[in-house]
């Protein structure tokens, strides 16, 4: 058998087939896998985060500046609930966004700037996590456009929900930090924290909307010649 010749004419009618030893396209070997349960679990824990945070801030407002032991215990448990919800939401959203990005390779998208691992990792890189995650999510949204195989997806538009999600998420975190610094006035801290919780709720709703939208777009793309369902 002769060695692979990169300058030889194609020997197959399938433009996506790759001969042994050939240089594979970026999506070669990847397959589309429905997001299904990943979307459900990530969305469920995002809702859990919102409910836990609202409960914690309400407890702090009710506790006031002279808390009883019971009120202090309730606030402490609420804080633990928020922490646990955040950890679980981060895990399942990480699973979701990794799969959503990997699906783009299965759907034969070229020219992608973010790898599946990068889509997760940028959330944990200081400073860069102020803008890279929303850029990664924007790429996933646009590249999930039905009919966007190859480089066609680069012509697709983003979603206004991206701005709503990221803007309210960042603002909610800033206000939450301000609330945490108000240690001398529990009632005021709770009131400010409640504003943060409401912004977090808006961010979670926008993110869930984006996740569901991406799932539907990828499902539609997989039903065409764009992708090969697993």
Beta strands, then each sheet from edge to edge (+ up, - down):
end
